[in-house]
């Protein structure tokens, strides 16, 4: 997956609470085993009418959302089932970060493993961000993973938490397996040493 150090982008506001994974990517699209095309089905039941035509009042269908990499969600984002397809769909659409006041634990873990950064903020900060975006939809936000800071013009720097292992993986653009493979030489040396000890007996 691509490295995540920092990004600067406008945000797509979708401040709806309790958005579950079936809303993010409906179950009928879970037959695929890779991420190709999943971005087209992100929030499918909200984006498209029954005849397949786009609902132009939905924020992702508006021209202002094109190329935007940060989603501003409501509380308890990613609740529901544990499907890994949810962060797949979000990243396939182009999102690299989601701002919320809380994330479902399984979604958060799946997101971190797939290059999607959950940015946790307090309720008052979230309210301020919403007001700021309403006043100026074109305002740019910067998510700096190295500093663990969210910032925007006219606002104070906002620290956000992330565990050290996930931060290291994102900064280096590796998943858990990729991180372990980085120790191949040391693992091979350990195996050689262990074999030598075994043979000595």
N, C-alpha and C positions, 0 to 999 in steps of 0.2 A: 504494500500500500504506500501511497505517497507520504513523504515526511510532512509533519505538521510543526512548524515553528511559530509563525504568526500569519494572520490574514487580516486584510482590511476590506470591508464590504458593507453595502447597505444591508438592511434586515427586512425579512418578510414577516409582517406581524400576523400571527394567528393565535391570539391570546385566549384560547378556549381551554377550560380546565378539563382534566380527565380524558384527554385524547388517547384512546387505546390503540393497540397494535392492529386491530382489525379495521380501524378507521385509517390508520397509516397505510396499510397494504391489506386489502380484503383477502379472505382465505382462498378465494377461487384463483388467486394468482400465485399460490405457494407451490405449484407443481414444478417450477423451474429450480434448477440447482446452481445457477450462477446469477450474477447481478445484471446481465444484459437485458435491457428493455424494461427493467422494473421501475425506472424513473417515470415512465409513461403512465404507470398505474398508481403512483403515489397519491393518496387521498382520492382514489378513483370515484368513490360514491359521492364525494363532495364536488369533484371537478367536472363530472360528466352527468348529463341527463340520461334517462333510460334509453333514449335513442342514440346515445353515444356522442351527442353534440356537447361542446364545452359550455359550462355555466360561466358566463363572463363576469358574474358578480363574485365569483370565488377568487381569492387573492392570487393563487398560483397561476390562474389563467390570464392575469393582467400583465401588460407589457412591462410594468415596473418591477415584476418579479424575475425577469430574465437575467440570468447570470448572477443572481444574489446567492451568497454562500452561507448566510446566517439566518436561521429560523428563530423567531421570537414566539415561543409557545406559552400556554398557560400552565397552571399547576398540575402536578402528577402526570407528567408527559410520559407516554409509552407504557401505560398500565395494561393489564390484560394478559394475553398469552405471551409465551417466551420466544416467539418466532424471530429468528435472526434476519428474516427478510425485511423487517421494519427498518433497521439502519441501512440495509442494502438499498432499499428504495430511496431513502433520503439522500444517501451519497450518490446514487445513480442519477438523481435529479440535479445534483450539484451542491448540496449542502455539505459543509464541513464542520459546522457547529450549531448547537441548539441552546438557546437561553431559556431557562425555566426556574421556577422556585422550588421544584422537586421533580425527580425522575424515578420511575419504577426501577427497582434494583436490577432486575434481569435485563431490562432494556438498556440501562446505563452500562452494564458490563458488556453487552453485545455491541453497543455503540463504540466503546473504547477499543474493542478488538477489531473494529472495522474502519478505523480512521475517522470516526465522527466524535467530536468533542462535546460532551455535555457541560455547559457552563451554568453553574448553580449560583443564583443570586437571591438576596432576601426579598421579601414582599415589597417593602418601600422602594428598594432599588428597581425592582421590576416595574412598579407603577410609574416611577420616574422615566424609565426607558420608554414605556408605552406613550407617555405624554410627549416625550421628546420626538419620537417617530411620528406621532400625529401632527405635531407642529411642522416638522421637516422630514418628509418621507425619504428625501435623498441623503440624509445625514449618514456619514460613514462611521462604522464601528471597527475597532481593532481588537482582535483576540490574540494576545501574546502568550503563548504557552510557556515559553522560556521563563518569563516573569510571572506567569499565572495572573495576568491582569487583563481586564476588559476596560476599554476606554473609548471615549467619543468626545468631539469638540464641545467645550462648555461644561463637561461633567468631570467629576472626580474619578481617578483610577479606582477600579473595582477589583479586589482580589477574589479569586475563586479557587475552590479546593480541587485537588486531584491526587490520587495516590502516586507515590514515586515510581512504581513499576510501570503503570500505564503511561505516565508522563514520558518516561524514558523510551518506551516502545513507540509512542507517537512521534517524538522528536527524531527518532532514528528510522521511522517508516517501516517498522517490523511488527508482526503479530507475535503471539507467544511462541509459536514454532520457530519463527525467524530469529527470535531472541536466543532460543536454545541452540539453534544451529550456529550462532556466532561463537559458541564455545566448543565447536567440533575438535579443534586442535587439542584443547585441554582435556576433553573427554577421551580422545584417542590416546593421549599420553597416560591418562589414569588407567585405561584398559590395559595398555602395555605394561605398566608398573604392576597392576594386579595380577596379570598373567605371569610375570617374572616371579612374583612372590609365590604364586600357586605352584609353579614349576620347581621352585626351590625345595618344596616339601614333597 
